[in-house]
């Protein structure tokens, strides 16, 4: 069964690279919210951030309404609200594709590396990386690498697990 989840391009890329979708932070709603392709018959406004459509294949068991304490590795169909896969899921979910909506690009995923300082001041490798990341050719190389990773999903879908949201506190 194919399902779709909408998120920001940078978040989609992190999920693809890590193999981990972080659900939360609301514990009663910790997991992956999704809709069938096209979202027909479901509320399609579940995403807070948008631009990238992640297409997954679910091959595990399905159930109706989600109980108060959902079990991992089950897709709950809460039509017309959503499809839901809870935190703790480690099986049955494959990422098959990421497509960008009109008007969105992978540009937000391009990294401009910082210029060296302190002990790295004389490290020519770090200077080269910082300078290249600011050139058109360096940015194009990063975009090409991202597009190649996404294209590879169509040939080799990536297993995804769903973990809990972890709040990072400083201080």
C-alpha positions in Angstrom: 0.0 0.0 0.0 1.4 3.4 -1.0 1.1 6.3 1.4 2.3 9.9 1.3 3.6 12.4 3.9 4.3 16.0 3.2 7.2 17.9 4.8 10.0 20.4 4.1 12.6 19.3 1.6 15.4 19.6 4.2 13.5 17.4 6.6 12.7 14.8 3.9 16.4 14.7 3.1 17.3 14.1 6.7 14.8 11.3 7.0 16.1 9.7 3.8 19.7 9.9 5.0 19.2 8.7 8.6 16.5 6.1 7.9 14.6 7.6 10.9 11.3 9.5 11.0 11.0 11.3 14.4 7.3 11.4 15.5 6.1 13.9 18.1 6.5 16.0 20.2 2.8 15.5 21.3 3.0 12.0 22.8 -0.6 11.2 21.9 0.1 11.9 18.3 3.7 10.6 18.1 4.2 9.0 14.7 3.8 9.4 11.0 0.7 11.1 9.7 0.0 10.2 6.1 -2.7 10.0 3.3 -3.1 7.7 0.3 -1.5 9.1 -2.9 -3.5 12.2 -3.8 -5.2 12.3 -0.4 -8.7 11.5 -1.9 -11.2 11.1 1.0 -8.7 12.3 3.6 -7.9 15.7 5.1 -4.8 16.7 3.2 -3.8 19.5 5.6 -1.9 17.4 8.2 1.5 18.9 7.4 2.8 21.9 9.1 5.8 22.3 6.8 5.4 21.5 3.1 7.2 21.3 -0.2 8.3 17.7 -0.4 6.0 14.7 -0.9 7.5 11.5 0.6 6.1 8.3 -0.9 6.3 5.3 1.3 5.3 1.7 0.8 3.6 0.0 3.8 3.6 -3.8 3.7 2.5 -4.5 7.3 -0.8 -5.0 9.1 -3.6 -2.4 9.0 -6.3 -1.6 11.6 -9.1 0.9 11.9 -9.2 3.6 14.6 -6.1 4.1 16.6 -6.4 3.1 20.3 -5.2 5.4 23.1 -2.0 3.4 23.3 -1.2 2.4 19.7 0.9 -0.6 18.9 4.1 -0.3 16.8 4.3 -1.8 13.3 0.6 -1.3 12.6 -0.9 1.3 10.2 -4.1 2.8 11.6 -6.6 4.1 9.0 -8.5 6.9 10.7 -10.4 8.0 7.6 -11.2 10.8 6.9 -8.6 12.2 9.3 -5.4 10.4 8.3 -3.4 7.2 8.1 -1.2 6.9 11.2 1.9 4.8 12.0 3.0 5.1 15.6 6.4 5.6 17.2 8.3 2.4 17.7 7.7 1.1 14.2 10.7 -0.7 12.9 9.3 -2.8 10.1 7.2 -2.7 7.0 7.9 0.9 5.9 10.0 1.7 2.8 10.7 5.2 1.4 10.3 4.9 -2.3 10.4 8.5 -3.6 10.6 12.1 -2.7 9.1 14.6 -5.1 9.1 18.4 -4.8 5.9 20.4 -5.2 5.9 23.2 -7.7 7.8 26.2 -6.5 10.1 24.2 -4.2 13.7 23.1 -4.7 16.5 21.4 -2.9 18.3 24.8 -2.5 17.5 25.0 1.3 19.6 21.8 1.6 22.8 23.4 0.2 25.5 23.9 2.8 27.9 26.8 2.8 30.8 25.5 5.0 32.3 28.0 7.4 35.7 29.6 6.8 38.4 28.1 9.0 39.4 29.8 12.2 41.7 29.1 15.2 43.6 25.8 14.8 42.1 25.2 11.3 43.3 28.5 10.0 46.2 26.9 8.1 44.2 23.8 7.0 44.0 24.2 3.2 41.4 21.4 2.9 39.0 23.4 5.1 39.6 26.6 3.1 39.0 24.7 -0.2 35.8 23.3 1.1 34.5 26.7 2.3 35.4 28.4 -0.9 34.0 25.7 -3.2 30.7 25.6 -1.2 30.1 29.2 -2.2 30.7 28.8 -5.9 28.1 28.0 -8.5 29.9 24.8 -9.4 30.1 23.7 -5.8 26.5 24.4 -5.2 25.6 22.5 -8.4 27.7 19.5 -7.2 25.7 19.4 -3.9 22.4 19.6 -5.8 23.5 16.8 -8.2 24.5 14.6 -5.2 21.1 15.2 -3.6 19.2 14.5 -6.8 21.2 11.3 -7.3 20.4 10.0 -3.8 16.7 10.7 -4.3 16.7 9.0 -7.8 18.4 5.9 -6.2 15.3 5.5 -4.0 13.3 4.4 -7.0 15.7 1.5 -7.6 16.5 0.7 -3.9 13.8 1.8 -1.5 15.1 2.7 2.0 13.7 1.1 5.2 12.5 3.8 7.6 11.8 3.4 11.3 9.8 5.8 13.4 11.4 7.0 16.6 10.3 9.4 19.3 10.9 13.1 19.2 13.8 14.2 21.3 13.8 17.8 22.6 17.3 19.2 22.7 17.9 21.6 25.5 20.9 23.8 25.8 22.4 24.9 29.0 
